[in-house]
Amino acid sequence: MVKQANTYRIQGKGTFVRKKQIIQQLDQFYSFSKVFQNHGFDLNNQIISIQEVKPSAKIIALFQQDMQEVIQLVRLRCIKNVPIILETSYLNSQLITDIEPLNELTNKNLYEILAEHFAINIVHADEEFEATNLTAEQSKLLEVSEGEAAIYIERLAFNENQVLIEYCESRIKKGSFKFSMKLL
């Protein structure tokens, strides 16, 4: 196995230091907070908004409930105040009845808050990945050029009773995160 160097060269421009990427195996349940923590990074949250909103037809179909409102949580996940991930979560407002505890997201992760305040334990998730280009608003929040490429993830997170608790859309800045899986 050849070990990849921490630098790379571009003819006529020089030698550059390669940014450290976080690598996550796809064969187990994970939370971004725990993954970054396990790699020695302190991932903090900047809350953009927490509000109750009228769900779209897509959200109603995903939750399989006729909900009048869901809790929408928009946050930036940052390392040393540098935004890495933009997340928009939709939370089941029939089980999460108070948005006040979500303000603790600046120093706790979402799944810890759900367990502590609502006795909700996320036990598994379904995810889909694809490449995307960031909109002007997303680019501004992630502090990159408009239209820049990113990893787009849709996550459905369930409790032990297979009830959907969270639908989340994550946009991960390119070059900061890598997914890996072992094929047998």
Disulfide bonds with the S-S distance in Angstrom:
none
